[in-house]
Amino acid sequence: MKRHRSLLGQWLAMSLLYGCALLVLYHETIVDYKYQPTSLEVHNWSDRQPTGEIVAGFVLEQPLALRRTDLPRRERGQPFCIRLLISNYLDRRNEGEFSLTLSIRDRSQMRVVNAANMRDNVWLPVCFNEFSLNDLLGQPATLTLAGVDGKPGRSVTAWLSPQTHLAGARRDGVELDRSLVLVPHIHTGAQAFQRNAYTLLALAAMAMALLTVAAYRRGRS
């Protein structure tokens, strides 16, 4: 009986260890699966420069003119999202908030982001649930990036780069020769896939633990 309990304890411990390792490796991939790009166009992310700190009073407007998509019609009614490349100056401690507002004609939706949660050079996903991809296709829209209460030396920045699929961003009424480094996406109904993926990770961890314990016991016998 004690031997069985010992084997069970070893198996549970190894299952937990393998489960944590698999979660670290695949969690971000599973989460990202719920975002699908609206187009397979190649984006220029290498020749980029910072927008400057997104402090209080900072405003930058990015025109969006989505004329085509590679997604099937059945998915174009899903919520519209973007993934914006953000930098926090080598993971320094930042504070304050900034906002992203999507505007189409007389409709708009604002999302507020806490700068303290941003890591350096990561893609920030932001979804505008009041708009679908169908609302943007062929319609002039504007994405406004604005500082809320950020302070100099404690605020994040976005990136600007020449983009063939986007018009130049506007700052202080002047059109720039670069656009925000962003990728339009949709938010898919991937909850079932994500549940299945996590279940498979748990099963894989338990199977790996069983093989490890069996190999260990065989080596001692």
N, C-alpha and C positions, 0 to 999 in steps of 0.2 A: 504493500500500500504506500509506504514512504517513497519507494522508488517511483511509483506512478505519479505521486504528487511532485516529486523532484523533476520528472520529465515534463509534466504539465507546466510547472513554473518556468522551466527553461524555455519551453516552446512559447509561452506567453511573453516572456521577456524579449526573446528574439523577434517575435512578431511585432512587438511594439517598436523595437529598434529598426527593423526593416521598414515598417510602416512610416516612421518619421523620415527615414532617408528617402523613400519613394515620394513622400509628400513634398519634401524640399525640392526634389528634382522635377516633379511634374505639376505641382499646384498652379504655377503661373501659366503653364501651357493650357491647362484645363479651364482656368478662368478666362484666358484670352480667346478661347474658342467661341464665346458668345458674341464676339465682334467679328464681322466680316466686312472687308473693304468693298466699297461700291464699284470699284474699277480696278483692273489689273495694270493700269498705267505705271510706268517707271517714274519714280520721284527722285529729285535731286536733293540729297541730304548732306553732301560732302562740302560743297562750297557755301558755308553758312556763317552768319555772324549774329551776335546777340541783339535782341531788341533793346537792351538796357533794362535796368531793374524796373519791375512792375510795381512802382510805388504809388501812393495816393496821388491822384491827378493824372496818372499815365493813361492814355487812351490810344489804341491802335485798331483800325478797322480793316478787316480782310474781306473783300468781295468774294462771294462764292457763286459760281455759275456752273452748275452740274448739268451738262448737256447729254451725257450718256452714262450707262451703267452696264456692267457685265452680269448683274444679278438677274435671275428669272423674275417674271412679273409677280409671282406669288409671294416673293419676299420684299417687294418694293413698298409694301404697306407697313413694314416694321419701323420702329422708332429710329430716327436719324441720330448718329453719333459722330464725333470726331476723336482722333487721337492726336494730341498736340505734344510736340517734343519740348520738354521743359528742362532747364538747368538751374541748379541751386548753388552754383559757384563752389564746386568740389565738396559738396555735402556739408557746407557750413550750416550753422543753426539759423534758420530764417523764421520770421514771424509775420503776422498779418494775413490778410485775405486779398484775393483778386477774383474777378468775375469774368465770365464768358457769356455773351448774350447773342442769341441767334435771332435775326429779324428778317421777316418776309412781308413786304407791303406793310399792313397795319397790325401785324401779329409779331410778337416777340416772346422769348423765354430766356430768363437769366439763370445761370448756375454759378454759385459761389464756391470757391476752393480755398482751403486752408493751406497756406504756403509751408507751414511747419511739417506737413505730411509729404512734401515733395522730396524725391531723391534726385541725384544728379544725372542728367541725360536719360530720363525715362519718358516713355510715352504715357501721357495723361489721358485716360479715356473719359469723355464727357458726353452724356446722352441728353438729348432734348426730346423728352417723351411726348411733347405736344405737337411735334412735327414728324412726319414720315418721310421716307426718301421720295415718295411721289410728290410731296409738297414742294420739294426743291428742284426736281428735274425740270429744266427749261425755264426756271423762274429766277429772277435776280434776288439774291439774298446777301446778307452781311453778317459776318461774325465779328463781334467787338470784344477785344481783350482790354480790360481796364483794371487799374489798381483801386482797391477799396480803402485800405488803411495801412498799406505797406510803408516802411521807412527805409531810407538809404542805408545800405550796408546790411540790411536784414530782409531783403526781398529777393524773389526768384526772377529769372528771365526766361523768355521764349527765344526761338531761333528764327532768323530770316534767311531765305535762300532763293535763288532764281528758280521759278517753277513754270513749266510750260502749260500746266493745266489750271493755273490760278493767275488772276490779274495781280498787279502790284498792290501791296498793302498801303493804307493811307494813314499818315500821322500829321496832326495839325493841318489837315486839309491838303497836304502835299502827297502825291502818289510816289511811292518808292519804286526802285527797280528790283525789289525782292518781295517775296511773299512769305507768310508764316509757314513754317515746316509743320504740316499737318496732313493727315490722311482721313478722308471721309469714310465712315463705316455705317453699318446698321447694327442694331441690337437684335440678335436672333433669339428664338425661343429654345435655348439649349439646355434648359434645366434637367431634362430627362437624360441627355447625354452626359452632363456633369455628374449626376447621381450614379450613373452606370460606371463612369470612369473612376470615381472614388471607390465604388464597390470592387471593381477589378483591382485597384491598388491594394485594398485590404486583403483580398483573396491571394494576390501575388505575395504579399508580405507573409501571410500565414503559411503558404506553400514553401517559400524560401526558408522560413524558420524551421519548418518540419524537416526539410532536407538537411539543414545545418545541424540540428539536434541529432538526427539519425546518423549523419557522418561522424559526429563527435563521439556518440556512444559506440559506434562500430570501431572507431580507432582505439577506444579504451578497452574493448573486449578482446 
